[in-house]
Amino acid sequence: MFEHSGVAEVAVIGAADQQSGDHVCAVVAIAGDVAPTLDELREFVGGRLARYKLRRQLEIVNSLPRNAAGKVLKTELRARFDQPLERS
């Protein structure tokens, strides 16, 4: 996903899922003015990842939160985006 031209940086977290317990959520900082869609990113990585690893949730941010050493603070991302995925 990082290789996509619309993605500046990306972090992947586990988020709650009412049906399966959890799902994959991609948090993306965009490169440029236009954010890629979830379908666009799923198609982009579709040939490189197993189907179950494809993201079901996409969140767009200006930048990823980092600590003083430069590590992404996934605990902050989970606190912000860990919402149960609603299914129809």
N, CA, C and O atoms as a CHARMM CRD file, in Angstrom:
* protein
*
  352
    1    1 MET  N      0.82400  -1.18000   0.00000 PROA 1      0.00000
    2    1 MET  CA     0.00000   0.00000   0.00000 PROA 1      0.00000
    3    1 MET  C      0.87500   1.25200   0.00000 PROA 1      0.00000
    4    1 MET  O      0.51800   2.27300  -0.58900 PROA 1      0.00000
    5    2 PHE  N      2.01200   1.15900   0.66200 PROA 2      0.00000
    6    2 PHE  CA     2.92500   2.29500   0.73800 PROA 2      0.00000
    7    2 PHE  C      3.42700   2.71000  -0.64800 PROA 2      0.00000
    8    2 PHE  O      3.78800   3.86900  -0.85400 PROA 2      0.00000
    9    3 GLU  N      3.45000   1.77700  -1.59100 PROA 3      0.00000
   10    3 GLU  CA     3.93500   2.07200  -2.94000 PROA 3      0.00000
   11    3 GLU  C      2.92700   2.83500  -3.78800 PROA 3      0.00000
   12    3 GLU  O      3.27900   3.30800  -4.86900 PROA 3      0.00000
   13    4 HSD  N      1.69900   2.96900  -3.33500 PROA 4      0.00000
   14    4 HSD  CA     0.67800   3.69700  -4.08500 PROA 4      0.00000
   15    4 HSD  C      1.06000   5.17600  -4.13200 PROA 4      0.00000
   16    4 HSD  O      1.51800   5.72700  -3.13000 PROA 4      0.00000
   17    5 SER  N      0.88000   5.81300  -5.26800 PROA 5      0.00000
   18    5 SER  CA     1.30600   7.21000  -5.43300 PROA 5      0.00000
   19    5 SER  C      0.52200   8.18100  -4.55100 PROA 5      0.00000
   20    5 SER  O      1.00600   9.28100  -4.28300 PROA 5      0.00000
   21    6 GLY  N     -0.66300   7.81100  -4.09600 PROA 6      0.00000
   22    6 GLY  CA    -1.46000   8.69400  -3.25400 PROA 6      0.00000
   23    6 GLY  C     -1.20400   8.52500  -1.77200 PROA 6      0.00000
   24    6 GLY  O     -1.84100   9.18700  -0.95300 PROA 6      0.00000
   25    7 VAL  N     -0.27000   7.63700  -1.41000 PROA 7      0.00000
   26    7 VAL  CA    -0.01300   7.33000  -0.00600 PROA 7      0.00000
   27    7 VAL  C      1.37200   7.84000   0.38900 PROA 7      0.00000
   28    7 VAL  O      2.37800   7.45600  -0.20900 PROA 7      0.00000
   29    8 ALA  N      1.41500   8.71700   1.40800 PROA 8      0.00000
   30    8 ALA  CA     2.69800   9.20900   1.92200 PROA 8      0.00000
   31    8 ALA  C      3.22300   8.27000   3.00200 PROA 8      0.00000
   32    8 ALA  O      4.40400   7.92300   3.00800 PROA 8      0.00000
   33    9 GLU  N      2.34600   7.86200   3.91200 PROA 9      0.00000
   34    9 GLU  CA     2.71600   6.91100   4.95900 PROA 9      0.00000
   35    9 GLU  C      1.46400   6.15000   5.37300 PROA 9      0.00000
   36    9 GLU  O      0.34000   6.62800   5.21700 PROA 9      0.00000
   37   10 VAL  N      1.68900   4.95500   5.90300 PROA 10     0.00000
   38   10 VAL  CA     0.56300   4.09700   6.26500 PROA 10     0.00000
   39   10 VAL  C      0.90200   3.29800   7.51300 PROA 10     0.00000
   40   10 VAL  O      2.04700   2.90200   7.73300 PROA 10     0.00000
   41   11 ALA  N     -0.12700   3.07200   8.32300 PROA 11     0.00000
   42   11 ALA  CA    -0.01500   2.18000   9.47300 PROA 11     0.00000
   43   11 ALA  C     -1.24300   1.27200   9.44000 PROA 11     0.00000
   44   11 ALA  O     -2.32600   1.69100   9.03300 PROA 11     0.00000
   45   12 VAL  N     -1.06500   0.05300   9.86300 PROA 12     0.00000
   46   12 VAL  CA    -2.16100  -0.90900   9.87500 PROA 12     0.00000
   47   12 VAL  C     -2.39800  -1.32900  11.31800 PROA 12     0.00000
   48   12 VAL  O     -1.46800  -1.68300  12.04200 PROA 12     0.00000
   49   13 ILE  N     -3.66300  -1.28200  11.71700 PROA 13     0.00000
   50   13 ILE  CA    -4.03500  -1.66500  13.07800 PROA 13     0.00000
   51   13 ILE  C     -5.17800  -2.66000  13.03500 PROA 13     0.00000
   52   13 ILE  O     -5.88800  -2.75800  12.03400 PROA 13     0.00000
   53   14 GLY  N     -5.35600  -3.39100  14.11000 PROA 14     0.00000
   54   14 GLY  CA    -6.52500  -4.23800  14.27100 PROA 14     0.00000
   55   14 GLY  C     -7.61900  -3.41800  14.92300 PROA 14     0.00000
   56   14 GLY  O     -7.35500  -2.65700  15.85300 PROA 14     0.00000
   57   15 ALA  N     -8.84300  -3.56600  14.44500 PROA 15     0.00000
   58   15 ALA  CA    -9.98200  -2.83700  14.99800 PROA 15     0.00000
   59   15 ALA  C    -11.11600  -3.81800  15.25200 PROA 15     0.00000
   60   15 ALA  O    -11.18000  -4.88000  14.63200 PROA 15     0.00000
   61   16 ALA  N    -12.00600  -3.45900  16.16500 PROA 16     0.00000
   62   16 ALA  CA   -13.10900  -4.34300  16.55300 PROA 16     0.00000
   63   16 ALA  C    -14.03700  -4.65200  15.38400 PROA 16     0.00000
   64   16 ALA  O    -14.27800  -3.80900  14.51900 PROA 16     0.00000
   65   17 ASP  N    -14.54500  -5.86300  15.37800 PROA 17     0.00000
   66   17 ASP  CA   -15.49500  -6.30900  14.35800 PROA 17     0.00000
   67   17 ASP  C    -16.56200  -7.12500  15.05600 PROA 17     0.00000
   68   17 ASP  O    -16.24900  -8.11000  15.72400 PROA 17     0.00000
   69   18 GLN  N    -17.82000  -6.73000  14.91300 PROA 18     0.00000
   70   18 GLN  CA   -18.91700  -7.41200  15.59400 PROA 18     0.00000
   71   18 GLN  C    -19.05900  -8.86700  15.15100 PROA 18     0.00000
   72   18 GLN  O    -19.49400  -9.71400  15.93100 PROA 18     0.00000
   73   19 GLN  N    -18.70000  -9.15300  13.92300 PROA 19     0.00000
   74   19 GLN  CA   -18.89300 -10.49100  13.38100 PROA 19     0.00000
   75   19 GLN  C    -17.70500 -11.41400  13.63600 PROA 19     0.00000
   76   19 GLN  O    -17.88800 -12.54600  14.08300 PROA 19     0.00000
   77   20 SER  N    -16.49700 -10.94600  13.35900 PROA 20     0.00000
   78   20 SER  CA   -15.33400 -11.83500  13.44500 PROA 20     0.00000
   79   20 SER  C    -14.38100 -11.51300  14.59400 PROA 20     0.00000
   80   20 SER  O    -13.34600 -12.16500  14.73500 PROA 20     0.00000
   81   21 GLY  N    -14.70900 -10.53100  15.40700 PROA 21     0.00000
   82   21 GLY  CA   -13.84800 -10.18400  16.51800 PROA 21     0.00000
   83   21 GLY  C    -12.92700  -9.02200  16.22300 PROA 21     0.00000
   84   21 GLY  O    -12.79300  -8.11100  17.04000 PROA 21     0.00000
   85   22 ASP  N    -12.28300  -9.04200  15.05100 PROA 22     0.00000
   86   22 ASP  CA   -11.46300  -7.91300  14.63800 PROA 22     0.00000
   87   22 ASP  C    -11.32100  -7.88100  13.12800 PROA 22     0.00000
   88   22 ASP  O    -11.61300  -8.86400  12.44700 PROA 22     0.00000
   89   23 HSD  N    -10.87700  -6.76100  12.61500 PROA 23     0.00000
   90   23 HSD  CA   -10.62600  -6.59200  11.18500 PROA 23     0.00000
   91   23 HSD  C     -9.42000  -5.68100  11.01300 PROA 23     0.00000
   92   23 HSD  O     -8.93500  -5.08600  11.97500 PROA 23     0.00000
   93   24 VAL  N     -8.94900  -5.58000   9.79900 PROA 24     0.00000
   94   24 VAL  CA    -7.76600  -4.78700   9.50000 PROA 24     0.00000
   95   24 VAL  C     -8.19300  -3.37500   9.10300 PROA 24     0.00000
   96   24 VAL  O     -9.06800  -3.19500   8.25600 PROA 24     0.00000
   97   25 CYS  N     -7.56900  -2.38600   9.71900 PROA 25     0.00000
   98   25 CYS  CA    -7.83500  -0.98300   9.42100 PROA 25     0.00000
   99   25 CYS  C     -6.53000  -0.33200   8.96900 PROA 25     0.00000
  100   25 CYS  O     -5.51600  -0.41700   9.66200 PROA 25     0.00000
  101   26 ALA  N     -6.55800   0.31100   7.81500 PROA 26     0.00000
  102   26 ALA  CA    -5.39200   1.04400   7.32300 PROA 26     0.00000
  103   26 ALA  C     -5.58600   2.52000   7.62900 PROA 26     0.00000
  104   26 ALA  O     -6.62500   3.09800   7.30900 PROA 26     0.00000
  105   27 VAL  N     -4.58700   3.12000   8.24500 PROA 27     0.00000
  106   27 VAL  CA    -4.59200   4.55900   8.51200 PROA 27     0.00000
  107   27 VAL  C     -3.54600   5.16700   7.58200 PROA 27     0.00000
  108   27 VAL  O     -2.35800   4.85600   7.67100 PROA 27     0.00000
  109   28 VAL  N     -4.00700   6.03400   6.69500 PROA 28     0.00000
  110   28 VAL  CA    -3.16600   6.53000   5.60700 PROA 28     0.00000
  111   28 VAL  C     -3.02200   8.04400   5.68300 PROA 28     0.00000
  112   28 VAL  O     -4.01100   8.76600   5.80700 PROA 28     0.00000
  113   29 ALA  N     -1.79200   8.51300   5.60800 PROA 29     0.00000
  114   29 ALA  CA    -1.50100   9.92800   5.38900 PROA 29     0.00000
  115   29 ALA  C     -1.29800  10.07500   3.88700 PROA 29     0.00000
  116   29 ALA  O     -0.46100   9.39300   3.29600 PROA 29     0.00000
  117   30 ILE  N     -2.06500  10.96400   3.27600 PROA 30     0.00000
  118   30 ILE  CA    -2.04000  11.05100   1.81800 PROA 30     0.00000
  119   30 ILE  C     -0.87100  11.89300   1.31600 PROA 30     0.00000
  120   30 ILE  O     -0.36300  12.78200   2.00000 PROA 30     0.00000
  121   31 ALA  N     -0.47400  11.57200   0.09700 PROA 31     0.00000
  122   31 ALA  CA     0.54600  12.34200  -0.61200 PROA 31     0.00000
  123   31 ALA  C     -0.19900  13.13800  -1.67900 PROA 31     0.00000
  124   31 ALA  O     -0.75300  12.55500  -2.61100 PROA 31     0.00000
  125   32 GLY  N     -0.21800  14.42700  -1.55600 PROA 32     0.00000
  126   32 GLY  CA    -0.94700  15.25500  -2.51700 PROA 32     0.00000
  127   32 GLY  C     -2.29200  15.69400  -1.98300 PROA 32     0.00000
  128   32 GLY  O     -2.52700  15.68800  -0.77500 PROA 32     0.00000
  129   33 ASP  N     -3.17100  16.07400  -2.89400 PROA 33     0.00000
  130   33 ASP  CA    -4.45300  16.65600  -2.50900 PROA 33     0.00000
  131   33 ASP  C     -5.61300  15.68100  -2.51800 PROA 33     0.00000
  132   33 ASP  O     -6.63700  15.94100  -1.88600 PROA 33     0.00000
  133   34 VAL  N     -5.48000  14.56900  -3.21400 PROA 34     0.00000
  134   34 VAL  CA    -6.59600  13.64100  -3.37200 PROA 34     0.00000
  135   34 VAL  C     -6.31300  12.33900  -2.63700 PROA 34     0.00000
  136   34 VAL  O     -5.29400  11.68900  -2.86900 PROA 34     0.00000
  137   35 ALA  N     -7.22300  11.97000  -1.75200 PROA 35     0.00000
  138   35 ALA  CA    -7.06900  10.73300  -0.99200 PROA 35     0.00000
  139   35 ALA  C     -7.52900   9.54500  -1.82400 PROA 35     0.00000
  140   35 ALA  O     -8.57300   9.62300  -2.47300 PROA 35     0.00000
  141   36 PRO  N     -6.78100   8.45400  -1.82300 PROA 36     0.00000
  142   36 PRO  CA    -7.23400   7.24500  -2.50800 PROA 36     0.00000
  143   36 PRO  C     -8.43000   6.66000  -1.75600 PROA 36     0.00000
  144   36 PRO  O     -8.56200   6.85000  -0.54700 PROA 36     0.00000
  145   37 THR  N     -9.29200   5.95700  -2.47000 PROA 37     0.00000
  146   37 THR  CA   -10.44000   5.31300  -1.83900 PROA 37     0.00000
  147   37 THR  C    -10.04400   3.93000  -1.33700 PROA 37     0.00000
  148   37 THR  O     -9.01800   3.38000  -1.73700 PROA 37     0.00000
  149   38 LEU  N    -10.86800   3.38200  -0.46100 PROA 38     0.00000
  150   38 LEU  CA   -10.62900   2.03000   0.03600 PROA 38     0.00000
  151   38 LEU  C    -10.62400   1.03300  -1.11800 PROA 38     0.00000
  152   38 LEU  O     -9.75100   0.16800  -1.17400 PROA 38     0.00000
  153   39 ASP  N    -11.57400   1.13500  -2.03300 PROA 39     0.00000
  154   39 ASP  CA   -11.62400   0.21400  -3.17900 PROA 39     0.00000
  155   39 ASP  C    -10.38300   0.33200  -4.05100 PROA 39     0.00000
  156   39 ASP  O     -9.85200  -0.67000  -4.53000 PROA 39     0.00000
  157   40 GLU  N     -9.92700   1.55500  -4.25200 PROA 40     0.00000
  158   40 GLU  CA    -8.72400   1.77100  -5.06400 PROA 40     0.00000
  159   40 GLU  C     -7.50100   1.10900  -4.41500 PROA 40     0.00000
  160   40 GLU  O     -6.71200   0.46100  -5.10200 PROA 40     0.00000
  161   41 LEU  N     -7.34700   1.26900  -3.11700 PROA 41     0.00000
  162   41 LEU  CA    -6.21200   0.65700  -2.42800 PROA 41     0.00000
  163   41 LEU  C     -6.33700  -0.85900  -2.37000 PROA 41     0.00000
  164   41 LEU  O     -5.33400  -1.56200  -2.49500 PROA 41     0.00000
  165   42 ARG  N     -7.55500  -1.37800  -2.18100 PROA 42     0.00000
  166   42 ARG  CA    -7.76100  -2.83100  -2.18000 PROA 42     0.00000
  167   42 ARG  C     -7.37500  -3.41900  -3.53100 PROA 42     0.00000
  168   42 ARG  O     -6.74300  -4.47400  -3.59400 PROA 42     0.00000
  169   43 GLU  N     -7.74800  -2.74800  -4.60300 PROA 43     0.00000
  170   43 GLU  CA    -7.39600  -3.21400  -5.94200 PROA 43     0.00000
  171   43 GLU  C     -5.88300  -3.14400  -6.15700 PROA 43     0.00000
  172   43 GLU  O     -5.29500  -4.04700  -6.75200 PROA 43     0.00000
  173   44 PHE  N     -5.26000  -2.07800  -5.67500 PROA 44     0.00000
  174   44 PHE  CA    -3.82300  -1.88400  -5.83700 PROA 44     0.00000
  175   44 PHE  C     -3.03000  -3.00300  -5.17300 PROA 44     0.00000
  176   44 PHE  O     -2.05800  -3.48800  -5.75200 PROA 44     0.00000
  177   45 VAL  N     -3.42200  -3.42400  -3.96700 PROA 45     0.00000
  178   45 VAL  CA    -2.67200  -4.45500  -3.24600 PROA 45     0.00000
  179   45 VAL  C     -3.25400  -5.85700  -3.44900 PROA 45     0.00000
  180   45 VAL  O     -2.69800  -6.83500  -2.94800 PROA 45     0.00000
  181   46 GLY  N     -4.35200  -5.95900  -4.16800 PROA 46     0.00000
  182   46 GLY  CA    -5.05200  -7.23300  -4.33500 PROA 46     0.00000
  183   46 GLY  C     -4.20000  -8.36900  -4.85600 PROA 46     0.00000
  184   46 GLY  O     -4.37600  -9.50500  -4.41600 PROA 46     0.00000
  185   47 GLY  N     -3.30000  -8.11700  -5.75900 PROA 47     0.00000
  186   47 GLY  CA    -2.45400  -9.16300  -6.31000 PROA 47     0.00000
  187   47 GLY  C     -1.24600  -9.49600  -5.44600 PROA 47     0.00000
  188   47 GLY  O     -0.51500 -10.44200  -5.73600 PROA 47     0.00000
  189   48 ARG  N     -1.03500  -8.72300  -4.39000 PROA 48     0.00000
  190   48 ARG  CA     0.14600  -8.89900  -3.54900 PROA 48     0.00000
  191   48 ARG  C     -0.16600  -9.50000  -2.18500 PROA 48     0.00000
  192   48 ARG  O      0.73300  -9.99700  -1.50600 PROA 48     0.00000
  193   49 LEU  N     -1.42800  -9.46100  -1.77900 PROA 49     0.00000
  194   49 LEU  CA    -1.80800  -9.93900  -0.44600 PROA 49     0.00000
  195   49 LEU  C     -2.89800 -10.99200  -0.53400 PROA 49     0.00000
  196   49 LEU  O     -3.68600 -11.01200  -1.48000 PROA 49     0.00000
  197   50 ALA  N     -2.93400 -11.85800   0.45400 PROA 50     0.00000
  198   50 ALA  CA    -4.03500 -12.80600   0.55300 PROA 50     0.00000
  199   50 ALA  C     -5.32600 -12.02500   0.81000 PROA 50     0.00000
  200   50 ALA  O     -5.29800 -10.96500   1.43600 PROA 50     0.00000
  201   51 ARG  N     -6.43400 -12.53900   0.33600 PROA 51     0.00000
  202   51 ARG  CA    -7.71700 -11.83700   0.44100 PROA 51     0.00000
  203   51 ARG  C     -8.05800 -11.45000   1.88000 PROA 51     0.00000
  204   51 ARG  O     -8.56200 -10.35200   2.11600 PROA 51     0.00000
  205   52 TYR  N     -7.79400 -12.32300   2.83500 PROA 52     0.00000
  206   52 TYR  CA    -8.15700 -12.01700   4.21900 PROA 52     0.00000
  207   52 TYR  C     -7.32100 -10.87500   4.79700 PROA 52     0.00000
  208   52 TYR  O     -7.69600 -10.29500   5.81600 PROA 52     0.00000
  209   53 LYS  N     -6.20500 -10.54700   4.16700 PROA 53     0.00000
  210   53 LYS  CA    -5.36800  -9.44400   4.64400 PROA 53     0.00000
  211   53 LYS  C     -5.77400  -8.09300   4.05700 PROA 53     0.00000
  212   53 LYS  O     -5.25000  -7.05900   4.47200 PROA 53     0.00000
  213   54 LEU  N     -6.69400  -8.09000   3.10600 PROA 54     0.00000
  214   54 LEU  CA    -7.12700  -6.83200   2.50600 PROA 54     0.00000
  215   54 LEU  C     -7.89400  -6.00900   3.53300 PROA 54     0.00000
  216   54 LEU  O     -8.69400  -6.54600   4.29900 PROA 54     0.00000
  217   55 ARG  N     -7.64900  -4.72300   3.54300 PROA 55     0.00000
  218   55 ARG  CA    -8.25100  -3.82800   4.52100 PROA 55     0.00000
  219   55 ARG  C     -9.74400  -3.68700   4.29100 PROA 55     0.00000
  220   55 ARG  O    -10.20900  -3.65600   3.15200 PROA 55     0.00000
  221   56 ARG  N    -10.49500  -3.60200   5.39000 PROA 56     0.00000
  222   56 ARG  CA   -11.93200  -3.37100   5.30200 PROA 56     0.00000
  223   56 ARG  C    -12.30900  -1.99500   5.82300 PROA 56     0.00000
  224   56 ARG  O    -13.47200  -1.59600   5.76800 PROA 56     0.00000
  225   57 GLN  N    -11.32900  -1.27900   6.32200 PROA 57     0.00000
  226   57 GLN  CA   -11.56100   0.06600   6.83800 PROA 57     0.00000
  227   57 GLN  C    -10.37400   0.92700   6.45600 PROA 57     0.00000
  228   57 GLN  O     -9.22500   0.49600   6.55500 PROA 57     0.00000
  229   58 LEU  N    -10.65300   2.13800   6.02000 PROA 58     0.00000
  230   58 LEU  CA    -9.62000   3.08200   5.63400 PROA 58     0.00000
  231   58 LEU  C     -9.88800   4.39000   6.35000 PROA 58     0.00000
  232   58 LEU  O    -10.99700   4.92200   6.29300 PROA 58     0.00000
  233   59 GLU  N     -8.88000   4.90400   7.01900 PROA 59     0.00000
  234   59 GLU  CA    -8.97500   6.20100   7.68100 PROA 59     0.00000
  235   59 GLU  C     -7.88000   7.09200   7.11000 PROA 59     0.00000
  236   59 GLU  O     -6.73800   6.66200   6.94700 PROA 59     0.00000
  237   60 ILE  N     -8.23800   8.33400   6.80700 PROA 60     0.00000
  238   60 ILE  CA    -7.29800   9.28800   6.22700 PROA 60     0.00000
  239   60 ILE  C     -6.90700  10.30000   7.30300 PROA 60     0.00000
  240   60 ILE  O     -7.76600  10.84900   7.99300 PROA 60     0.00000
  241   61 VAL  N     -5.60600  10.53900   7.43700 PROA 61     0.00000
  242   61 VAL  CA    -5.08500  11.51400   8.40100 PROA 61     0.00000
  243   61 VAL  C     -4.06500  12.40100   7.69800 PROA 61     0.00000
  244   61 VAL  O     -3.55500  12.06300   6.63000 PROA 61     0.00000
  245   62 ASN  N     -3.77900  13.53700   8.31400 PROA 62     0.00000
  246   62 ASN  CA    -2.74900  14.42900   7.76000 PROA 62     0.00000
  247   62 ASN  C     -1.35600  13.84600   7.94700 PROA 62     0.00000
  248   62 ASN  O     -0.51100  13.92800   7.05600 PROA 62     0.00000
  249   63 SER  N     -1.12700  13.25500   9.11700 PROA 63     0.00000
  250   63 SER  CA     0.14500  12.59100   9.39700 PROA 63     0.00000
  251   63 SER  C     -0.07900  11.57500  10.50800 PROA 63     0.00000
  252   63 SER  O     -1.03300  11.68500  11.27900 PROA 63     0.00000
  253   64 LEU  N      0.79500  10.59800  10.58300 PROA 64     0.00000
  254   64 LEU  CA     0.69400   9.57600  11.61800 PROA 64     0.00000
  255   64 LEU  C      1.33900  10.08800  12.90500 PROA 64     0.00000
  256   64 LEU  O      2.38200  10.74000  12.85500 PROA 64     0.00000
  257   65 PRO  N      0.72700   9.79900  14.06100 PROA 65     0.00000
  258   65 PRO  CA     1.33600  10.22200  15.32200 PROA 65     0.00000
  259   65 PRO  C      2.60100   9.41400  15.58500 PROA 65     0.00000
  260   65 PRO  O      2.62400   8.19800  15.39000 PROA 65     0.00000
  261   66 ARG  N      3.64000  10.09100  16.02400 PROA 66     0.00000
  262   66 ARG  CA     4.92500   9.43000  16.27400 PROA 66     0.00000
  263   66 ARG  C      5.48800   9.86200  17.61400 PROA 66     0.00000
  264   66 ARG  O      5.18500  10.94600  18.11300 PROA 66     0.00000
  265   67 ASN  N      6.31800   8.99000  18.19200 PROA 67     0.00000
  266   67 ASN  CA     6.99700   9.35200  19.43800 PROA 67     0.00000
  267   67 ASN  C      8.31300  10.05900  19.09900 PROA 67     0.00000
  268   67 ASN  O      8.61400  10.28100  17.92600 PROA 67     0.00000
  269   68 ALA  N      9.08200  10.40600  20.10600 PROA 68     0.00000
  270   68 ALA  CA    10.33900  11.14500  19.90500 PROA 68     0.00000
  271   68 ALA  C     11.34600  10.36400  19.05900 PROA 68     0.00000
  272   68 ALA  O     12.18300  10.95700  18.37900 PROA 68     0.00000
  273   69 ALA  N     11.26200   9.03200  19.10100 PROA 69     0.00000
  274   69 ALA  CA    12.18100   8.19300  18.32400 PROA 69     0.00000
  275   69 ALA  C     11.68600   7.97500  16.89100 PROA 69     0.00000
  276   69 ALA  O     12.37700   7.34800  16.08900 PROA 69     0.00000
  277   70 GLY  N     10.49400   8.49000  16.56400 PROA 70     0.00000
  278   70 GLY  CA     9.96800   8.36100  15.21700 PROA 70     0.00000
  279   70 GLY  C      9.05100   7.16200  14.99300 PROA 70     0.00000
  280   70 GLY  O      8.56900   6.96200  13.87800 PROA 70     0.00000
  281   71 LYS  N      8.79900   6.35700  16.03200 PROA 71     0.00000
  282   71 LYS  CA     7.91500   5.20100  15.89200 PROA 71     0.00000
  283   71 LYS  C      6.46000   5.64900  15.85400 PROA 71     0.00000
  284   71 LYS  O      6.05800   6.56200  16.57600 PROA 71     0.00000
  285   72 VAL  N      5.67500   4.99200  14.99800 PROA 72     0.00000
  286   72 VAL  CA     4.24500   5.29100  14.91800 PROA 72     0.00000
  287   72 VAL  C      3.57800   4.84600  16.22000 PROA 72     0.00000
  288   72 VAL  O      3.82200   3.74100  16.70500 PROA 72     0.00000
  289   73 LEU  N      2.74800   5.70400  16.77300 PROA 73     0.00000
  290   73 LEU  CA     2.03400   5.41400  18.01800 PROA 73     0.00000
  291   73 LEU  C      0.70500   4.73300  17.69900 PROA 73     0.00000
  292   73 LEU  O     -0.33900   5.37900  17.61200 PROA 73     0.00000
  293   74 LYS  N      0.77000   3.41100  17.52500 PROA 74     0.00000
  294   74 LYS  CA    -0.42800   2.66500  17.14900 PROA 74     0.00000
  295   74 LYS  C     -1.48200   2.67400  18.25100 PROA 74     0.00000
  296   74 LYS  O     -2.67100   2.53500  17.96500 PROA 74     0.00000
  297   75 THR  N     -1.06500   2.83600  19.50800 PROA 75     0.00000
  298   75 THR  CA    -2.04700   2.91600  20.58900 PROA 75     0.00000
  299   75 THR  C     -2.94300   4.13700  20.39600 PROA 75     0.00000
  300   75 THR  O     -4.14200   4.07100  20.66400 PROA 75     0.00000
  301   76 GLU  N     -2.37800   5.23900  19.94000 PROA 76     0.00000
  302   76 GLU  CA    -3.18000   6.42800  19.65700 PROA 76     0.00000
  303   76 GLU  C     -4.11600   6.18600  18.48300 PROA 76     0.00000
  304   76 GLU  O     -5.26700   6.62200  18.50200 PROA 76     0.00000
  305   77 LEU  N     -3.62800   5.49500  17.46500 PROA 77     0.00000
  306   77 LEU  CA    -4.47500   5.19200  16.31000 PROA 77     0.00000
  307   77 LEU  C     -5.62100   4.27200  16.71000 PROA 77     0.00000
  308   77 LEU  O     -6.75700   4.48000  16.28500 PROA 77     0.00000
  309   78 ARG  N     -5.33400   3.25400  17.52700 PROA 78     0.00000
  310   78 ARG  CA    -6.39600   2.35100  17.98500 PROA 78     0.00000
  311   78 ARG  C     -7.43700   3.10200  18.80200 PROA 78     0.00000
  312   78 ARG  O     -8.63600   2.87200  18.64000 PROA 78     0.00000
  313   79 ALA  N     -6.99300   3.99100  19.67300 PROA 79     0.00000
  314   79 ALA  CA    -7.92600   4.76000  20.49400 PROA 79     0.00000
  315   79 ALA  C     -8.83500   5.63400  19.62300 PROA 79     0.00000
  316   79 ALA  O    -10.00000   5.85000  19.95600 PROA 79     0.00000
  317   80 ARG  N     -8.30900   6.11900  18.53700 PROA 80     0.00000
  318   80 ARG  CA    -9.07800   7.01000  17.66100 PROA 80     0.00000
  319   80 ARG  C     -9.97400   6.27000  16.67200 PROA 80     0.00000
  320   80 ARG  O    -11.08400   6.72000  16.38900 PROA 80     0.00000
  321   81 PHE  N     -9.50100   5.13300  16.14200 PROA 81     0.00000
  322   81 PHE  CA   -10.20400   4.48700  15.03100 PROA 81     0.00000
  323   81 PHE  C    -10.75500   3.09800  15.33300 PROA 81     0.00000
  324   81 PHE  O    -11.31800   2.46900  14.43700 PROA 81     0.00000
  325   82 ASP  N    -10.61700   2.60400  16.53500 PROA 82     0.00000
  326   82 ASP  CA   -11.10500   1.25200  16.85500 PROA 82     0.00000
  327   82 ASP  C    -12.61100   1.28700  17.09300 PROA 82     0.00000
  328   82 ASP  O    -13.08100   1.23500  18.23000 PROA 82     0.00000
  329   83 GLN  N    -13.35200   1.37600  15.99600 PROA 83     0.00000
  330   83 GLN  CA   -14.81200   1.37600  16.03700 PROA 83     0.00000
  331   83 GLN  C    -15.30500   0.08900  15.39000 PROA 83     0.00000
  332   83 GLN  O    -14.77700  -0.31600  14.35500 PROA 83     0.00000
  333   84 PRO  N    -16.31200  -0.56600  15.98000 PROA 84     0.00000
  334   84 PRO  CA   -16.84000  -1.79100  15.34000 PROA 84     0.00000
  335   84 PRO  C    -17.31500  -1.49400  13.92700 PROA 84     0.00000
  336   84 PRO  O    -17.99800  -0.50000  13.68100 PROA 84     0.00000
  337   85 LEU  N    -16.94800  -2.35700  13.01800 PROA 85     0.00000
  338   85 LEU  CA   -17.35500  -2.22700  11.62500 PROA 85     0.00000
  339   85 LEU  C    -18.79400  -2.69000  11.51700 PROA 85     0.00000
  340   85 LEU  O    -19.11300  -3.82200  11.88000 PROA 85     0.00000
  341   86 GLU  N    -19.67300  -1.81900  11.01700 PROA 86     0.00000
  342   86 GLU  CA   -21.07200  -2.19300  10.87000 PROA 86     0.00000
  343   86 GLU  C    -21.28600  -2.84700   9.52500 PROA 86     0.00000
  344   86 GLU  O    -20.75800  -2.39500   8.50900 PROA 86     0.00000
  345   87 ARG  N    -22.05500  -3.90100   9.52500 PROA 87     0.00000
  346   87 ARG  CA   -22.32900  -4.64400   8.28500 PROA 87     0.00000
  347   87 ARG  C    -23.80900  -4.63500   8.01900 PROA 87     0.00000
  348   87 ARG  O    -24.62600  -4.63400   8.93900 PROA 87     0.00000
  349   88 SER  N    -24.14000  -4.62800   6.75600 PROA 88     0.00000
  350   88 SER  CA   -25.56100  -4.65500   6.38600 PROA 88     0.00000
  351   88 SER  C    -25.99100  -6.05700   6.03500 PROA 88     0.00000
  352   88 SER  O    -27.15300  -6.28100   5.69700 PROA 88     0.00000
